[in-house]
Amino acid sequence: MIVAIAVTVLSLAGCGGNSDMLKGADTGTSVTASTTPTASSDSIFTTEIINKDDFSQAVIASVEEIKTYHMEVSMGVAISGEKHTVKLASGYDNRAAPKAHVVVRTPRKNADLVVLGKEVYRKNGSAWVKSTENNAGLGQATLADIVRKFTKAVEYAIYMGQDSRGHRFDVVLDPDTMGAGEASAVVGQSAEMTLWLDDAKRVVDMKLAMGGKDPRVTMDVKLSKFGEPVSIPEVS
């Protein structure tokens, strides 16, 4: 179960991360950094209870414009009385074929990965080795794919106002829509999410809780550096 959930996170989150963890050779292709957005007068920022379709469409339309970004993920898993923590940081470039540098940290095992299209390379010592495992979907999802998956399961969203993180939305998700494969035993119990959007309706922070007391999965996802250059190590 732990491996299945971790792979799901990797598959969905082939993107952005902590700059200290993502130092590598630059791709040499310039990216124009995005400008600071101005406050939006969109109805999702002025209505307390938001139509779920309007909310989903507004967020997806915004993130579809984002081609490069960074992400940090902290995931906690409680199952059978044991607690596990997974940390993930990645830099993602989706201007052409998806490219990502993904760093995973767990108490038992670490991984340093580069995704180039459908190929995945794992760092082994000082060398990068092409993975022969079945990596279907790993790193292929864009930010829009991630957001689309979650917003598809929205039952309702409430605008809570603006705080230091951005515009806060408390969201209840349909657990049946969220459930899939081995993870369905966890997410089938309950699923709640808090999203923070910037003025351009881009997701900058997301907290997700799935399941009951045991099993239970929590995730904290932070997104940043939209439109800024992403450094992908040379693997060949």
C-alpha positions as CSV (number, residue, x, y, z in Angstrom):
1,M,0.0,0.0,0.0
2,I,2.8,2.5,0.9
3,V,4.6,1.9,-2.4
4,A,1.3,2.2,-4.3
5,I,0.5,5.5,-2.8
6,A,4.1,6.8,-3.2
7,V,4.0,5.8,-6.9
8,T,0.7,7.6,-7.2
9,V,2.2,10.8,-5.8
10,L,5.2,10.5,-8.2
11,S,2.9,9.8,-11.1
12,L,0.7,12.8,-10.4
13,A,3.4,15.2,-9.2
14,G,6.1,15.1,-11.8
15,C,6.8,18.8,-11.2
16,G,8.4,21.6,-9.2
17,G,10.3,21.7,-5.8
18,N,13.0,22.9,-3.4
19,S,15.8,24.7,-5.2
20,D,18.5,23.3,-2.8
21,M,17.4,19.8,-3.7
22,L,17.2,20.5,-7.4
23,K,20.7,21.7,-8.3
24,G,21.8,20.3,-11.7
25,A,22.9,21.1,-15.2
26,D,20.6,23.8,-16.8
27,T,18.8,22.8,-19.9
28,G,20.1,25.9,-21.7
29,T,16.6,26.9,-22.8
30,S,15.3,30.2,-21.6
31,V,12.0,30.7,-19.9
32,T,10.3,34.0,-19.4
33,A,9.4,34.4,-15.8
34,S,5.8,35.2,-15.1
35,T,4.8,38.6,-13.8
36,T,3.0,39.1,-10.5
37,P,-0.7,38.8,-11.1
38,T,-3.1,41.5,-10.1
39,A,-6.1,40.7,-7.9
40,S,-8.9,39.0,-9.7
41,S,-12.5,40.1,-9.5
42,D,-13.7,36.6,-10.5
43,S,-16.8,35.4,-8.7
44,I,-14.9,32.6,-7.0
45,F,-13.3,35.3,-4.9
46,T,-16.5,37.0,-4.0
47,T,-19.0,34.2,-3.4
48,E,-19.0,32.1,-0.2
49,I,-20.4,28.8,-1.6
50,I,-19.2,28.3,-5.1
51,N,-20.7,26.2,-7.8
52,K,-18.4,23.2,-8.1
53,D,-18.3,23.3,-11.9
54,D,-17.4,27.0,-11.9
55,F,-14.7,26.5,-9.4
56,S,-13.2,23.5,-11.2
57,Q,-13.3,25.3,-14.6
58,A,-11.7,28.5,-13.2
59,V,-8.8,26.7,-11.6
60,I,-8.1,24.3,-14.5
61,A,-8.2,27.2,-17.0
62,S,-5.6,29.0,-15.0
63,V,-3.2,26.2,-14.4
64,E,-3.4,25.1,-18.0
65,E,-1.3,28.2,-18.9
66,I,1.5,27.2,-16.6
67,K,4.4,25.4,-18.4
68,T,7.2,25.4,-15.8
69,Y,7.0,25.4,-12.0
70,H,8.3,23.9,-8.8
71,M,6.6,21.6,-6.3
72,E,7.3,20.3,-2.8
73,V,5.2,17.5,-1.4
74,S,5.1,16.2,2.1
75,M,3.1,13.0,2.6
76,G,2.2,11.2,5.8
77,V,0.8,7.7,5.8
78,A,-0.7,5.9,8.9
79,I,-1.5,2.3,8.4
80,S,-1.6,-0.7,10.7
81,G,-0.3,1.3,13.6
82,E,2.8,2.5,11.7
83,K,3.5,6.0,10.5
84,H,5.5,6.7,7.3
85,T,6.7,10.0,5.8
86,V,7.5,10.7,2.2
87,K,9.1,14.0,1.0
88,L,9.1,14.8,-2.7
89,A,10.6,17.8,-4.5
90,S,10.6,18.3,-8.2
91,G,11.2,20.8,-11.0
92,Y,8.9,20.4,-14.0
93,D,9.1,21.7,-17.6
94,N,6.1,20.9,-19.9
95,R,6.9,23.3,-22.8
96,A,7.5,20.3,-25.2
97,A,7.9,16.7,-24.0
98,P,7.5,16.5,-20.2
99,K,10.8,16.8,-18.4
100,A,11.2,16.6,-14.6
101,H,13.8,16.3,-11.9
102,V,12.2,14.4,-8.9
103,V,13.8,13.9,-5.5
104,V,12.1,11.5,-3.1
105,R,13.0,11.1,0.6
106,T,11.7,8.4,2.9
107,P,13.0,7.1,6.2
108,R,14.1,3.9,4.5
109,K,14.9,4.8,0.9
110,N,15.7,7.8,-1.2
111,A,15.5,8.3,-4.9
112,D,16.8,10.9,-7.4
113,L,15.0,10.7,-10.8
114,V,15.0,12.5,-14.1
115,V,12.0,12.1,-16.4
116,L,12.5,12.8,-20.1
117,G,9.2,12.1,-21.9
118,K,8.5,8.5,-21.2
119,E,12.0,7.6,-20.1
120,V,13.0,7.6,-16.4
121,Y,16.6,7.7,-15.2
122,R,17.6,6.9,-11.6
123,K,20.8,8.2,-10.0
124,N,23.2,5.4,-9.0
125,G,26.2,6.9,-7.3
126,S,27.5,9.6,-9.7
127,A,25.9,7.9,-12.8
128,W,22.4,8.1,-14.2
129,V,20.9,4.7,-15.2
130,K,17.9,4.3,-17.4
131,S,15.2,2.5,-15.6
132,T,14.0,-0.8,-17.0
133,E,11.0,-1.0,-14.7
134,N,7.4,-0.2,-15.8
135,N,7.2,3.5,-15.1
136,A,3.9,4.1,-16.9
137,G,2.6,7.5,-16.1
138,L,5.6,8.5,-13.9
139,G,6.2,12.2,-14.3
140,Q,3.9,12.5,-17.2
141,A,1.1,14.4,-15.5
142,T,1.0,18.2,-15.9
143,L,-0.2,20.5,-13.1
144,A,-3.5,20.8,-15.0
145,D,-3.8,17.0,-14.9
146,I,-3.2,17.0,-11.2
147,V,-5.8,19.7,-10.5
148,R,-8.3,18.2,-13.0
149,K,-8.1,14.9,-11.1
150,F,-8.9,16.5,-7.7
151,T,-11.5,19.1,-8.9
152,K,-13.4,16.4,-10.8
153,A,-14.2,14.9,-7.3
154,V,-15.3,18.2,-5.8
155,E,-18.7,18.0,-4.0
156,Y,-18.7,21.6,-2.9
157,A,-16.2,24.5,-2.3
158,I,-16.4,27.3,0.2
159,Y,-14.4,30.5,-0.1
160,M,-12.9,31.3,3.3
161,G,-11.3,34.6,2.4
162,Q,-7.7,35.6,2.0
163,D,-4.8,34.9,4.4
164,S,-1.0,34.9,4.3
165,R,-1.0,31.9,1.9
166,G,-3.5,33.3,-0.6
167,H,-7.2,32.9,-1.3
168,R,-8.4,29.9,0.8
169,F,-11.0,27.4,-0.2
170,D,-12.3,24.5,1.9
171,V,-13.3,21.7,-0.4
172,V,-15.1,18.4,0.2
173,L,-14.4,15.6,-2.2
174,D,-16.4,12.6,-3.3
175,P,-14.4,9.6,-2.0
176,D,-15.9,7.3,-4.6
177,T,-14.5,9.5,-7.4
178,M,-11.2,9.8,-5.6
179,G,-10.9,6.0,-5.0
180,A,-8.7,4.0,-7.4
181,G,-6.9,0.7,-7.3
182,E,-5.1,-0.3,-4.1
183,A,-5.6,3.2,-2.6
184,S,-9.4,2.9,-2.6
185,A,-9.4,1.5,0.9
186,V,-7.9,4.7,2.1
187,V,-9.6,7.3,0.1
188,G,-13.0,5.6,0.1
189,Q,-13.5,6.6,3.7
190,S,-13.3,10.4,3.4
191,A,-11.5,13.1,1.4
192,E,-11.1,16.7,2.3
193,M,-8.9,19.4,0.8
194,T,-7.9,23.0,1.4
195,L,-6.7,25.0,-1.5
196,W,-4.9,28.3,-1.6
197,L,-4.9,30.2,-4.9
198,D,-3.0,33.4,-5.9
199,D,-4.8,36.3,-7.6
200,A,-4.4,34.5,-10.9
201,K,-6.2,31.5,-9.6
202,R,-3.0,29.4,-9.6
203,V,-2.7,26.7,-6.9
204,V,0.1,27.7,-4.5
205,D,-0.7,25.4,-1.6
206,M,-2.9,22.3,-1.2
207,K,-3.6,20.2,1.9
208,L,-5.3,16.9,1.4
209,A,-6.6,14.4,4.0
210,M,-7.9,11.0,3.0
211,G,-9.2,8.1,5.1
212,G,-10.0,7.8,8.8
213,K,-7.6,7.4,11.7
214,D,-6.1,4.2,10.3
215,P,-5.5,4.0,7.4
216,R,-5.0,7.7,6.8
217,V,-3.0,9.7,4.2
218,T,-2.2,13.4,4.4
219,M,-0.5,15.5,1.8
220,D,0.8,19.1,1.8
221,V,1.7,20.3,-1.7
222,K,3.3,23.7,-2.3
223,L,3.7,25.2,-5.8
224,S,6.0,28.1,-6.7
225,K,8.3,29.6,-9.3
226,F,5.7,29.6,-12.1
227,G,7.2,30.3,-15.5
228,E,10.8,30.3,-14.1
229,P,13.6,28.2,-15.5
230,V,13.9,24.6,-14.3
231,S,17.2,22.9,-14.0
232,I,17.3,19.3,-15.2
233,P,20.5,17.3,-14.8
234,E,22.2,15.9,-17.9
235,V,21.7,12.1,-17.8
236,S,23.4,11.0,-21.0
